[in-house]
């Protein structure tokens, strides 16, 4: 009985940890055109964005397109100084020629993530 109780407690703790992520750690967006993240071009369409925190303290953002293509990028935490701006989650791109490169993911609380492996 003691082993069963321990296993139940471990399962409960693991399940709680999985669901404890903040809603801002998972987003869904729709790209109207292909977007380059790092060296990977994600096609236009729906894309899931998942922010994960590695044990080393690094922030890794995983992008999964509806087509099944996925990529990951290392990011650093940033804070927007203009807090008078409208509070909404947004993606910020850089344009290089005809290509869109994802540069930042900004959250409604004026904090966000800057991709570090992007030009």
C-alpha positions in Angstrom: 0.0 0.0 0.0 2.9 2.3 0.8 4.3 1.8 -2.7 0.9 2.4 -4.3 0.5 5.7 -2.4 4.0 6.8 -3.4 3.3 6.1 -7.1 0.0 7.9 -6.9 1.7 10.9 -5.3 4.5 10.9 -7.9 1.9 10.7 -10.8 0.0 13.6 -9.2 3.1 15.7 -8.8 4.2 15.0 -12.4 0.7 15.9 -13.8 0.6 19.1 -11.8 4.0 20.1 -13.1 2.9 19.5 -16.7 -0.2 21.7 -16.3 1.6 24.4 -14.2 2.9 26.2 -17.2 1.6 29.7 -17.7 -0.7 30.3 -20.6 1.8 32.7 -22.2 4.2 29.7 -22.6 2.0 28.3 -25.4 0.6 30.3 -28.2 -0.9 29.6 -31.6 -0.6 32.0 -34.6 -1.2 32.0 -38.3 1.5 33.1 -40.7 0.2 34.7 -43.9 3.5 34.1 -45.6 6.5 31.8 -45.1 8.6 32.9 -42.1 12.2 32.1 -41.4 13.2 31.1 -37.9 16.9 30.6 -37.6 17.8 28.6 -40.7 14.4 27.0 -41.1 11.6 28.4 -43.3 8.2 27.7 -41.8 5.3 27.7 -44.4 2.3 30.0 -44.3 -0.4 28.6 -42.1 -1.1 27.8 -38.4 1.9 27.5 -36.1 2.1 26.5 -32.4 4.7 28.3 -30.4 5.9 26.7 -27.1 8.3 28.4 -24.7 10.4 26.0 -22.7 13.0 26.6 -20.0 16.0 24.2 -20.1 17.6 23.0 -16.9 20.7 25.1 -17.8 18.6 28.2 -17.6 18.4 28.7 -21.3 15.1 29.7 -22.9 14.2 27.6 -26.0 11.2 28.4 -28.2 9.8 25.6 -30.3 7.8 26.4 -33.4 5.6 23.6 -34.9 3.8 24.4 -38.2 0.5 22.7 -39.1 2.4 21.0 -42.0 4.5 19.1 -39.4 7.7 21.1 -39.9 9.3 22.2 -36.6 12.3 24.1 -35.4 13.7 25.5 -32.2 15.5 28.7 -31.4 17.4 29.9 -28.3 16.0 33.1 -26.9 16.7 35.7 -24.3 14.1 37.5 -22.1 13.4 41.2 -23.0 11.2 43.9 -21.6 9.6 46.6 -23.6 10.2 50.1 -22.3 7.1 51.7 -23.9 4.4 50.5 -21.5 1.9 53.0 -22.9 1.6 50.9 -26.0 -1.5 48.7 -26.3 -1.1 45.4 -24.4 -1.3 42.5 -26.8 0.8 39.5 -27.8 2.7 40.1 -31.0 5.4 38.8 -33.3 8.1 41.1 -34.6 9.8 40.4 -37.9 12.8 41.7 -39.7 12.7 41.8 -43.5 15.8 40.8 -45.5 15.1 41.1 -49.1 11.8 39.3 -49.7 12.2 37.1 -46.6 10.5 37.6 -43.2 12.7 36.6 -40.3 11.1 36.2 -36.8 13.0 38.5 -34.4 10.9 38.7 -31.2 7.8 37.3 -29.5 6.3 40.0 -27.3 3.7 39.2 -24.6 0.8 41.4 -23.4 2.6 42.2 -20.2 5.3 44.1 -22.2 7.9 41.3 -21.7 8.9 38.8 -24.3 11.7 36.8 -26.0 14.3 37.9 -28.5 15.6 35.1 -30.7 19.4 35.0 -30.3 20.3 32.8 -33.3 18.7 35.2 -35.8 20.7 37.8 -37.8 
